[in-house]
Amino acid sequence: MPHIHRTLCLIVSCVAFGSLTNVEAAARRPNIVLLFADDLGYGELGCQGNSQIPTPHIDSIAKNGIRFTAGYVTAPYCSASRAGLMSGRYQTRFGYEFNPIGADNENPNAGLPASQVTLARHLKNVGYTTALIGKWHLGGHAKFHPLRRGFDEFFGFTHEGHYFVQPPYKGVTTMLRRKTLPDGGQGRWIRKDGKLVYSTHMRSNEPAYDANNPLVRGSQPVNETAYLTDAFTREAVDFIDRNQTKPFFLYLAYNAVHSPLQGAEAYMKRFEHIEDVHRRIFAAMLANLDDSVGAVLEKLRKNGLEENTLVFFISDNGGPTRELTSSNLPLRGGKGDVYEGGIRIPFLMQWKGRLPAGKVYEKPVISLDVYATAAALAKAPIPKQRAIDGVDLLPHLLGKKEERPHEEMFWRLSKRTAIRVGDWKLLRNPRDGTGAEWQLYDLSKDTVEQTDLSQRQPEMKKQLLARWEQWNSEMIEPAWSRK
């Protein structure tokens, strides 16, 4: 009996030791949290120079980590930008160029092709638990569903937008676009209680964001009563709690500050000093987003995961200023443009105890680098046959590499296109019948793109155009079009 007892104790001890070793090994594998804002302009964070709307929690990522002054995305609107982010490749390499909205979300050709291995799939293949909470916008057809693209969990929606609170919009102030006001006129109409505002400044009606676009858990519709930003935060905090003993990838893709404009009452009161209700609602939405980011960061701290978690914060494209008031200052242009204001975005990164705190990094980086950096961190090499365009940023940030992560960057959205080589940028940005000609800027002296040098520097223009044509020859035609 003593011998049997000793044997059983030894077995139990070995099992316990093995389990502990696995847990410790898992804890040593860094978690990756990608905080993704929607339509947030370059100039709207406190750390980016905005003093009107405090964003202390998002700013803390810059304070405790790195702020990139030249952080780019691969497209100036939602879906194509996300295709680049999730694949680590310029999306025009696989025919993803346009932005599905409305019914086009369910087009069987409008989605991230199955040939592209998402970051979630890549990390899941090496043992990470993966979750998408929030906005997908990479295909609303069943074959593109996040659960089929490497995510273990999904709580969110698949189309381009979603109401934060459903009609009758209780607990929020709502501002909606209308072609014509209830009195048949133009301008603004405000309900007597001030909680509903119609505006004709965009000359269009608010899109039917929620049509065939339910909020789902997994694949089953849910009846959510919380303000959507808060609901996403609740789900993210719960995911972190449930997975703190194993490595995880959390892609928290908020739909704030994307329209529709809906500000929760508590935040509207916080900004009641802002006279313009349009700007006040935007401020409420951004402050709500900031507090939500704070809750996620606090959960990482409380669970002892802060020093074992790499955190990114970026936006999907520049802000649509007329629609939201979202500022891209001091940059030119905004959402939909290949000027800097459309593609240069807030880009922050934190890994407490591993990366320098309070560092400002001025060399160009791009959202494609999230994939490469995460893969390197997870010790998940990328096969040569599916090489990506992103670069592992860690050696550059830790001083092991002094060169720029990227000497060249490329953008193409039909006739709107650009290339950056070093500090030179060649672009054409035709919109509303203007801007079809090539323009040349020296970003080292002219970040705001005010002085077109195409006539004064014909040789440089020629060189960049030749390089653009070479890049363009590597891309393929779009797999679908809204034409």
KOLBA-475148 format. One line per field, with one value per residue (C-alpha): x, y, z; residue number from 1. Coordinates in nm, 3 decimals, padded with zeros to 5 digits, always signed. Layout:
// KOLBA-475148
X <- c(X; ...)
Y <- c(Y; ...)
Z <- c(Z; ...)
nr <- c(NUM; ...)
END
This chain:
// KOLBA-475148
X <- c(+00.000; +00.276; +00.441; +00.115; +00.057; +00.405; +00.351; +00.017; +00.170; +00.452; +00.204; -00.006; +00.306; +00.427; +00.088; +00.070; +00.425; +00.358; +00.044; +00.225; +00.505; +00.256; +00.084; +00.414; +00.522; +00.195; +00.238; +00.580; +00.431; +00.326; -00.036; -00.124; -00.402; -00.495; -00.714; -00.866; -01.057; -01.286; -01.259; -01.043; -00.849; -00.475; -00.518; -00.788; -00.590; -00.433; -00.094; -00.142; -00.214; -00.589; -00.654; -01.033; -01.119; -00.912; -00.799; -00.579; -00.613; -00.522; -00.248; -00.109; -00.014; +00.211; +00.338; +00.422; +00.532; +00.589; +00.407; +00.468; +00.441; +00.442; +00.212; +00.015; -00.262; -00.292; -00.616; -00.811; -01.132; -01.253; -01.266; -00.957; -00.754; -00.869; -00.786; -00.426; -00.415; -00.550; -00.342; -00.014; -00.014; -00.109; -00.469; -00.436; -00.204; -00.513; -00.773; -00.921; -00.957; -01.304; -01.522; -01.837; -02.129; -02.498; -02.611; -02.260; -02.154; -02.334; -02.184; -02.021; -01.711; -01.675; -01.467; -01.119; -01.032; -00.987; -00.638; -00.526; -00.424; -00.544; -00.331; -00.584; -00.541; -00.163; -00.153; -00.415; -00.199; +00.076; -00.156; -00.301; -00.662; -00.813; -01.110; -01.263; -01.484; -01.646; -01.652; -01.540; -01.620; -01.429; -01.728; -02.086; -02.136; -02.124; -01.792; -01.615; -01.744; -01.477; -01.524; -01.416; -01.111; -00.919; -01.114; -01.223; -01.473; -01.667; -01.895; -01.988; -02.121; -01.998; -02.097; -01.954; -02.139; -02.392; -02.609; -02.469; -02.824; -03.131; -03.444; -03.599; -03.241; -03.288; -03.005; -02.823; -02.826; -02.847; -02.759; -02.862; -02.811; -03.115; -03.164; -03.458; -03.573; -03.923; -04.031; -03.914; -03.614; -03.237; -02.999; -03.067; -03.378; -03.361; -03.634; -03.765; -03.576; -03.253; -03.197; -03.254; -03.092; -03.136; -02.884; -02.873; -02.507; -02.403; -02.689; -02.777; -02.975; -02.813; -02.722; -02.930; -02.639; -02.835; -03.018; -02.928; -02.648; -02.740; -02.513; -02.408; -02.228; -02.054; -02.315; -02.633; -02.809; -02.817; -03.037; -02.785; -02.913; -02.582; -02.426; -02.224; -01.880; -01.948; -02.074; -01.757; -01.546; -01.744; -01.682; -01.312; -01.259; -01.440; -01.226; -00.908; -01.037; -01.120; -00.790; -00.530; -00.345; -00.282; -00.152; -00.423; -00.478; -00.756; -00.863; -01.089; -01.228; -01.445; -01.689; -01.639; -01.608; -01.775; -02.127; -02.409; -02.336; -02.472; -02.339; -02.430; -02.590; -02.310; -02.055; -02.279; -02.294; -01.917; -01.891; -02.191; -01.949; -01.904; -02.166; -02.194; -02.399; -02.228; -01.887; -02.028; -02.160; -01.826; -01.645; -01.879; -01.812; -01.436; -01.428; -01.639; -01.391; -01.104; -01.260; -01.320; -00.954; -00.874; -01.090; -00.907; -00.565; -00.675; -00.788; -00.446; -00.285; -00.511; -00.452; -00.075; -00.059; +00.062; +00.427; +00.344; +00.114; +00.200; -00.068; -00.131; -00.367; -00.439; -00.723; -00.841; -00.814; -00.826; -01.130; -01.423; -01.424; -01.750; -01.935; -01.797; -01.586; -01.295; -00.976; -00.673; -00.472; -00.212; -00.242; -00.419; -00.731; -00.917; -01.103; -01.108; -00.797; -00.443; -00.319; -00.160; -00.485; -00.649; -00.375; -00.158; -00.327; -00.272; -00.037; +00.068; +00.238; +00.311; +00.490; +00.564; +00.915; +01.020; +00.985; +01.107; +00.853; +00.762; +00.952; +00.857; +00.943; +00.946; +01.040; +00.750; +00.565; +00.243; -00.044; +00.102; +00.371; +00.122; +00.104; +00.482; +00.554; +00.292; +00.411; +00.772; +00.669; +00.469; +00.761; +00.538; +00.752; +00.575; +00.636; +00.818; +00.538; +00.306; +00.546; +00.392; +00.470; +00.492; +00.809; +00.880; +00.912; +01.074; +01.438; +01.388; +01.234; +01.497; +01.787; +01.901; +01.825; +01.885; +01.746; +01.388; +01.144; +01.015; +01.189; +00.881; +00.506; +00.231; -00.141; -00.399; -00.773; -00.877; -00.750; -00.655; -00.306; +00.025; +00.379; +00.623; +00.995; +01.211; +01.062; +00.928; +00.564; +00.396; +00.017; -00.296; -00.622; -00.909; -01.230; -01.526; -01.366; -01.037; -00.693; -00.636; -00.279; +00.025; +00.150; +00.492; +00.574; +00.884; +00.745; +01.066; +00.983; +00.614; +00.414; +00.098; +00.142; +00.098; +00.384; +00.350; +00.703; +00.603; +00.695; +01.015; +01.142; +01.056; +01.333; +01.220; +00.863; +00.978; +01.169; +00.880; +00.632; +00.849; +00.869; +00.493; +00.435; +00.663; +00.470; +00.141; +00.244; +00.263; -00.100; -00.408; -00.742; -01.021; -01.222; -01.541; -01.653; -01.943; -01.956)
Y <- c(+00.000; +00.256; +00.166; +00.218; +00.543; +00.669; +00.570; +00.750; +01.059; +01.050; +01.022; +01.309; +01.518; +01.453; +01.537; +01.852; +01.948; +01.884; +02.095; +02.376; +02.363; +02.392; +02.685; +02.858; +02.792; +02.935; +03.239; +03.302; +03.316; +03.678; +03.766; +04.001; +04.258; +04.462; +04.761; +04.892; +05.219; +05.303; +05.633; +05.796; +06.088; +06.143; +06.453; +06.342; +06.188; +06.385; +06.235; +06.351; +06.710; +06.728; +06.923; +06.940; +06.572; +06.404; +06.051; +05.956; +05.579; +05.561; +05.817; +05.587; +05.339; +05.606; +05.705; +05.346; +05.248; +05.390; +05.648; +05.627; +05.962; +05.802; +05.504; +05.409; +05.177; +05.016; +05.190; +05.503; +05.319; +05.038; +04.703; +04.716; +04.843; +04.549; +04.306; +04.427; +04.413; +04.059; +03.914; +04.103; +04.167; +04.457; +04.365; +04.456; +04.155; +03.937; +04.159; +04.329; +04.694; +04.829; +04.885; +04.669; +04.860; +04.781; +04.480; +04.439; +04.297; +03.977; +03.958; +03.610; +03.763; +04.054; +03.923; +03.821; +03.529; +03.187; +03.181; +03.442; +03.306; +03.551; +03.653; +03.474; +03.149; +03.181; +03.228; +02.962; +02.715; +02.758; +02.725; +03.069; +03.118; +03.379; +03.615; +03.888; +04.127; +04.402; +04.481; +04.231; +04.392; +04.131; +03.957; +03.902; +03.584; +03.262; +03.147; +03.459; +03.428; +03.498; +03.153; +03.011; +03.241; +03.137; +03.295; +03.071; +03.329; +03.609; +03.868; +04.147; +04.216; +04.149; +04.460; +04.813; +04.965; +04.917; +05.131; +05.168; +05.175; +05.054; +05.266; +05.438; +05.535; +05.540; +05.682; +05.850; +06.159; +06.053; +06.256; +06.112; +06.216; +06.310; +06.439; +06.648; +06.760; +06.684; +07.039; +06.985; +07.212; +07.186; +07.231; +07.082; +06.964; +06.902; +06.730; +06.928; +06.715; +06.757; +06.381; +06.339; +06.553; +06.534; +06.703; +06.748; +06.855; +06.525; +06.539; +06.176; +05.955; +05.753; +05.409; +05.110; +04.972; +04.706; +04.555; +04.183; +04.265; +04.134; +04.148; +03.786; +03.568; +03.307; +03.294; +03.335; +03.673; +03.832; +04.102; +04.351; +04.630; +04.792; +05.076; +04.886; +05.019; +04.912; +04.573; +04.508; +04.609; +04.378; +04.087; +04.168; +04.183; +03.852; +03.693; +03.804; +03.663; +03.327; +03.288; +03.432; +03.099; +03.050; +03.268; +03.461; +03.697; +03.947; +04.157; +04.421; +04.606; +04.885; +05.051; +05.380; +05.650; +05.542; +05.666; +05.660; +05.939; +05.833; +05.968; +05.813; +06.051; +06.042; +06.140; +06.404; +06.570; +06.557; +06.765; +06.993; +07.288; +07.205; +07.418; +07.231; +06.916; +06.746; +06.784; +06.711; +06.370; +06.287; +06.386; +06.163; +05.868; +05.914; +05.955; +05.639; +05.457; +05.587; +05.464; +05.129; +05.100; +05.188; +04.901; +04.652; +04.779; +04.767; +04.405; +04.313; +04.484; +04.319; +03.977; +04.025; +04.010; +04.361; +04.265; +03.962; +04.133; +04.329; +04.593; +04.776; +05.069; +05.189; +05.320; +05.173; +05.499; +05.874; +06.046; +06.159; +06.516; +06.643; +06.336; +06.306; +06.621; +06.375; +06.577; +06.467; +06.780; +06.878; +06.645; +06.706; +06.514; +06.239; +05.913; +05.810; +06.011; +05.894; +06.221; +06.171; +06.247; +05.941; +05.684; +05.812; +05.721; +05.710; +05.417; +05.318; +05.013; +04.900; +04.608; +04.700; +04.612; +04.503; +04.810; +05.162; +05.383; +05.721; +05.668; +05.857; +05.666; +05.875; +05.622; +05.496; +05.184; +05.031; +04.817; +04.518; +04.514; +04.402; +04.058; +04.023; +04.143; +03.919; +03.616; +03.673; +03.719; +03.396; +03.214; +03.130; +03.160; +03.247; +03.002; +03.146; +03.044; +03.293; +03.574; +03.885; +04.254; +04.342; +04.373; +04.263; +04.597; +04.472; +04.474; +04.830; +04.946; +04.777; +04.933; +04.612; +04.754; +05.118; +05.121; +05.209; +04.919; +05.023; +05.219; +05.189; +05.183; +05.147; +05.230; +05.165; +05.223; +05.234; +05.570; +05.697; +05.571; +05.660; +05.544; +05.655; +05.597; +05.731; +06.071; +06.125; +06.060; +06.047; +06.040; +06.111; +06.162; +06.217; +06.306; +06.508; +06.549; +06.696; +06.575; +06.328; +06.451; +06.309; +06.515; +06.494; +06.585; +06.581; +06.461; +06.545; +06.913; +06.908; +06.660; +06.858; +06.814; +07.176; +07.218; +07.002; +06.950; +06.750; +07.035; +07.135; +06.779; +06.600; +06.343; +06.242; +06.221; +05.998; +05.769; +05.728; +05.676; +05.397; +05.241; +05.274; +05.099; +04.817; +04.782; +04.800; +04.518; +04.289; +04.354; +04.191; +04.323; +04.351; +04.036; +04.242; +04.597; +04.821; +04.976)
Z <- c(+00.000; +00.081; -00.248; -00.437; -00.250; -00.341; -00.704; -00.721; -00.562; -00.815; -01.104; -00.968; -00.916; -01.269; -01.416; -01.205; -01.296; -01.664; -01.651; -01.474; -01.727; -02.011; -01.845; -01.784; -02.140; -02.264; -02.041; -02.192; -02.541; -02.591; -02.642; -02.926; -02.896; -03.202; -03.115; -03.436; -03.468; -03.758; -03.951; -03.683; -03.829; -03.786; -03.568; -03.323; -03.035; -02.755; -02.834; -03.193; -03.089; -03.019; -02.698; -02.737; -02.676; -02.402; -02.492; -02.194; -02.227; -02.595; -02.529; -02.259; -02.531; -02.679; -02.332; -02.241; -02.589; -02.934; -03.144; -03.518; -03.693; -04.040; -03.992; -04.304; -04.414; -04.757; -04.858; -04.765; -04.691; -04.470; -04.644; -04.867; -04.573; -04.361; -04.641; -04.633; -04.254; -04.227; -04.511; -04.460; -04.835; -05.057; -05.130; -05.497; -05.529; -05.499; -05.664; -05.358; -05.447; -05.376; -05.072; -05.048; -04.898; -04.866; -05.068; -05.215; -04.877; -04.975; -05.323; -05.334; -05.495; -05.253; -04.967; -04.859; -05.091; -04.934; -05.088; -04.833; -04.494; -04.233; -03.938; -03.718; -03.912; -03.908; -03.531; -03.464; -03.656; -03.394; -03.095; -03.035; -02.933; -03.162; -03.145; -03.355; -03.165; -03.369; -03.739; -04.003; -04.344; -04.541; -04.690; -04.574; -04.775; -04.569; -04.714; -04.581; -04.224; -03.957; -03.803; -04.139; -04.155; -03.845; -03.561; -03.274; -03.157; -03.322; -03.168; -03.403; -03.752; -04.105; -04.307; -04.321; -04.029; -03.752; -03.529; -03.178; -03.038; -03.225; -03.281; -03.093; -02.994; -02.616; -02.408; -02.697; -02.910; -03.275; -03.584; -03.919; -04.279; -04.483; -04.835; -04.720; -04.375; -04.239; -04.327; -04.685; -04.645; -04.616; -04.324; -03.979; -03.804; -03.427; -03.226; -02.928; -02.675; -02.873; -02.893; -03.267; -03.536; -03.913; -04.142; -04.519; -04.536; -04.700; -04.955; -04.891; -04.657; -04.380; -04.518; -04.409; -04.210; -04.023; -04.323; -04.338; -04.094; -03.750; -03.451; -03.394; -03.146; -03.354; -03.628; -03.423; -03.395; -03.049; -02.903; -02.765; -02.541; -02.448; -02.649; -02.907; -02.810; -02.451; -02.565; -02.763; -02.464; -02.235; -02.472; -02.505; -02.129; -02.091; -02.362; -02.184; -01.854; -02.008; -02.192; -01.957; -01.918; -02.290; -02.572; -02.753; -03.043; -02.985; -03.282; -03.129; -03.429; -03.294; -03.532; -03.347; -03.468; -03.794; -03.863; -03.768; -03.521; -03.183; -02.854; -02.517; -02.268; -02.010; -02.271; -02.426; -02.084; -02.059; -02.376; -02.337; -02.365; -02.736; -02.906; -03.237; -03.175; -03.471; -03.309; -02.962; -03.072; -03.232; -02.910; -02.708; -02.938; -02.925; -02.545; -02.515; -02.735; -02.523; -02.199; -02.365; -02.462; -02.101; -01.976; -02.198; -02.089; -01.725; -01.761; -01.901; -01.598; -01.341; -01.492; -01.489; -01.868; -01.947; -01.980; -02.188; -02.437; -02.749; -02.808; -03.136; -03.183; -03.536; -03.751; -04.080; -04.280; -04.247; -04.111; -04.330; -04.203; -04.358; -04.239; -03.885; -03.818; -03.774; -03.822; -04.021; -03.942; -04.033; -04.330; -04.661; -04.758; -04.577; -04.620; -04.986; -05.080; -05.142; -04.999; -04.658; -04.477; -04.629; -04.569; -04.280; -03.952; -03.574; -03.519; -03.167; -03.019; -02.663; -02.500; -02.140; -02.032; -02.382; -02.603; -02.523; -02.346; -02.489; -02.812; -03.128; -03.445; -03.764; -04.032; -04.245; -04.134; -04.262; -04.131; -04.319; -04.052; -03.787; -03.951; -03.988; -03.635; -03.477; -03.675; -03.570; -03.208; -03.213; -03.374; -03.667; -03.981; -04.304; -04.591; -04.891; -05.124; -04.956; -04.883; -04.735; -04.780; -04.412; -04.206; -03.848; -03.668; -03.349; -03.472; -03.595; -03.270; -03.055; -03.245; -03.412; -03.757; -03.845; -04.199; -04.280; -04.256; -04.600; -04.874; -05.095; -05.044; -05.302; -05.321; -05.594; -05.584; -05.948; -06.080; -05.735; -05.682; -05.522; -05.455; -05.188; -05.248; -04.968; -04.893; -05.244; -05.318; -05.659; -05.668; -05.862; -05.679; -05.924; -05.744; -05.867; -06.210; -06.085; -05.986; -06.269; -06.329; -06.151; -05.857; -05.690; -05.329; -05.111; -04.778; -04.592; -04.644; -04.732; -04.524; -04.594; -04.973; -05.072; -05.322; -05.633; -05.773; -06.082; -06.317; -06.137; -06.088; -06.416; -06.379; -06.030; -06.155; -06.441; -06.205; -05.966; -06.246; -06.388; -06.042; -05.999; -06.333; -06.223; -05.896; -06.080; -06.313; -06.008; -05.915; -06.063; -06.176; -05.916; -05.857; -05.838; -05.897; -05.796; -06.145)
nr <- c(1; 2; 3; 4; 5; 6; 7; 8; 9; 10; 11; 12; 13; 14; 15; 16; 17; 18; 19; 20; 21; 22; 23; 24; 25; 26; 27; 28; 29; 30; 31; 32; 33; 34; 35; 36; 37; 38; 39; 40; 41; 42; 43; 44; 45; 46; 47; 48; 49; 50; 51; 52; 53; 54; 55; 56; 57; 58; 59; 60; 61; 62; 63; 64; 65; 66; 67; 68; 69; 70; 71; 72; 73; 74; 75; 76; 77; 78; 79; 80; 81; 82; 83; 84; 85; 86; 87; 88; 89; 90; 91; 92; 93; 94; 95; 96; 97; 98; 99; 100; 101; 102; 103; 104; 105; 106; 107; 108; 109; 110; 111; 112; 113; 114; 115; 116; 117; 118; 119; 120; 121; 122; 123; 124; 125; 126; 127; 128; 129; 130; 131; 132; 133; 134; 135; 136; 137; 138; 139; 140; 141; 142; 143; 144; 145; 146; 147; 148; 149; 150; 151; 152; 153; 154; 155; 156; 157; 158; 159; 160; 161; 162; 163; 164; 165; 166; 167; 168; 169; 170; 171; 172; 173; 174; 175; 176; 177; 178; 179; 180; 181; 182; 183; 184; 185; 186; 187; 188; 189; 190; 191; 192; 193; 194; 195; 196; 197; 198; 199; 200; 201; 202; 203; 204; 205; 206; 207; 208; 209; 210; 211; 212; 213; 214; 215; 216; 217; 218; 219; 220; 221; 222; 223; 224; 225; 226; 227; 228; 229; 230; 231; 232; 233; 234; 235; 236; 237; 238; 239; 240; 241; 242; 243; 244; 245; 246; 247; 248; 249; 250; 251; 252; 253; 254; 255; 256; 257; 258; 259; 260; 261; 262; 263; 264; 265; 266; 267; 268; 269; 270; 271; 272; 273; 274; 275; 276; 277; 278; 279; 280; 281; 282; 283; 284; 285; 286; 287; 288; 289; 290; 291; 292; 293; 294; 295; 296; 297; 298; 299; 300; 301; 302; 303; 304; 305; 306; 307; 308; 309; 310; 311; 312; 313; 314; 315; 316; 317; 318; 319; 320; 321; 322; 323; 324; 325; 326; 327; 328; 329; 330; 331; 332; 333; 334; 335; 336; 337; 338; 339; 340; 341; 342; 343; 344; 345; 346; 347; 348; 349; 350; 351; 352; 353; 354; 355; 356; 357; 358; 359; 360; 361; 362; 363; 364; 365; 366; 367; 368; 369; 370; 371; 372; 373; 374; 375; 376; 377; 378; 379; 380; 381; 382; 383; 384; 385; 386; 387; 388; 389; 390; 391; 392; 393; 394; 395; 396; 397; 398; 399; 400; 401; 402; 403; 404; 405; 406; 407; 408; 409; 410; 411; 412; 413; 414; 415; 416; 417; 418; 419; 420; 421; 422; 423; 424; 425; 426; 427; 428; 429; 430; 431; 432; 433; 434; 435; 436; 437; 438; 439; 440; 441; 442; 443; 444; 445; 446; 447; 448; 449; 450; 451; 452; 453; 454; 455; 456; 457; 458; 459; 460; 461; 462; 463; 464; 465; 466; 467; 468; 469; 470; 471; 472; 473; 474; 475; 476; 477; 478; 479; 480; 481; 482; 483)
END
